[in-house]
C-alpha cells in the first residue's frame, strides 16, 4: 500500500497524529520498546585517584581534603563503569549506586572550577546549569531532561559518549522546600523528584515533545522510511554533581548538636565556627533543610569546601596556573603590553578581595578596579611593559600619567638617537618640568620635546657629542641651556 505524502497544508498536529496512527497500525515499524539506542562505544579510562588529585591541586588552593575525596570518588565512578562494560550479564549486580556528589561551600571557593577541571582532564562531555532555572513541568523555566540532551550536544551528537558525561547543577540549595504544600514549594519538590529519576537511571528521549522542529523532522522521517525511530540516552553512567552555599544549614546542624548535648558541651558546641559545623552535616540535616529523602539518597558523597581567607586568595594569585593573573596578562598582551606584578601588589589585591566577601570572585573585581585605567589608556601609547606596584594601586591616576610621559619621552629619545646619533638623557627634574608643561594630555610630552630640542643637533654635532643630560633649565630655556653648555665645554677641538 502506497503511503500518502505529507500534505503541506496539514497542521503540525495532523502530522503528529499521522505518525502516531502509523506507529499503532504497524508496530513492527516502531523502534525497540525502550527506544533505539546506539551501541556503547569503547570507554577508556585509566586515571588513578592520586593522579587526578595531583592535577587538581596544581590549580586549586586551600581545598586539599576536599579534592582528596572528589578525586577518589570520580576515579572510582569511571573505573567502575569501565569494569562493568566488561562483565557478563550474570556478573552484574542489581541496582546502580553511583558516586553522585553534593558540594557545600560559599560562593567563590572553586566549586565550579573543580568540576570543569575534572571534565577537562578526563575528556568527557560536561554540562553546567543553575538549579533555579528549572520547574516541575518545564513550561515555566526549563525541563531537567534538557540537561541530558545538552550532554549529547556537547558530545557532538555521540550518544554513547554523552552517557559517560558529567552534569553539574549549582545553587541546588535554592530548590529546597520550606515545608509548605503550595506555591513555589510544590514546584521545587517536583524538580527534586524529576532530578532523582535522572540521577539513578532513566531513558531520556532526545526529541522533546515541545520541540516543533524535531517533531517535524521525525514526522518527515517516518513518511520517508516508514519507521518511527526514537533516539534515547540512558543516564545510568552519567555522574551528577550538585552544589550550593546552604546559607542556614549550619544553624540546623547546630540545633541538632545542641539537642544531643548537655551542660558544658552544649555551650562549647554553640560557639563552633560555621565551617566546622558544615563538616558535621548528616542526611537528616539536609532533609530538614528542605530536600526529599529520596533525593538526598541519590547523593551519597558530601564534601564541604573551605572558605578562602586572605592567605588563600594570595596563594591563588601566586599559583603559576592562576586564571586571574594569566587572564589579565593576556588582556594586556593583546595590545602588545607585557604586564607584570610585584609580590607586594599581589598581597594588597588579595587583602582587598577578602574584604569583598565573595571568595575568588572578589579577585576579579579588585583586579579590574586596579587596572581598568591602564587597560584603557596604555594601548594608545608606546608602552610595551607595565608593572603593577603598590604605588600604582594607591595612586593610579598619578602613576598612569607618569608612565605615559616616560613612554612619550622615551619615544622621542629613540627617534633623536636614530636621526642624529646622540642620546638625550633627561634628569628627574627635567621630566617633572615637561610634565608641568604638558597640560591635561601627558601623551603630548614627546611632541613637546621635539619642539623644544629640534635644533639641538647643530650644536651637538659641533661638539661631537654622543650623550647629553638635560636638566630642568634645558626644558625652561632650551636655547640658553645649549649656548651655555657650548661656551663652557667647547674648546675648538
Buried (B, 14 or more C-beta within 10 A) or exposed (E): EEEEEBEEEEEEEEBBEBBEEBBEEEEEBBBEEEBBBEEBEEBEBEBEBEEBBEBBBEBBBBBEEBBBBBBBBBBEBBBBBBEBEEEEEEEEEEEBEBBBBBBBBBBBBBBBBBBBBBBEBBEBBBBBBEBBBBBBEBEEBBBBBBBBBBBBEBBEEBBBBBBBBBBBBBBBBBBBBEEEEEEEBEBBBBBBBBBBBBBBBBBBBBBBEEBEEBBBEBBEBBBEEEBBBBBBBBBBBBBBBBBBBBEEBBEBBBEBBBEEBEEEEEEEBEEBEBBEBBBBBEBEBBBBBBBBEEBBBBBBBBBBBBBBEBEBBBBBBBBEEBBBBEEBBEBBEEBEBEBEBBEEBBBBBBBBBBEBEBBBBBBBEBBEEBBEBBBEBBEEBBBEEBEBBEBBBEEBEEBBBBBBBBBBBBBBBEEBBEEBEBBBEBBEBBBBBBBEEBEEEBBBBBEBBEEBBEEBBEBBEEBEBEEBEBBBBBBBEBEEBBEEBBEEEEEEE
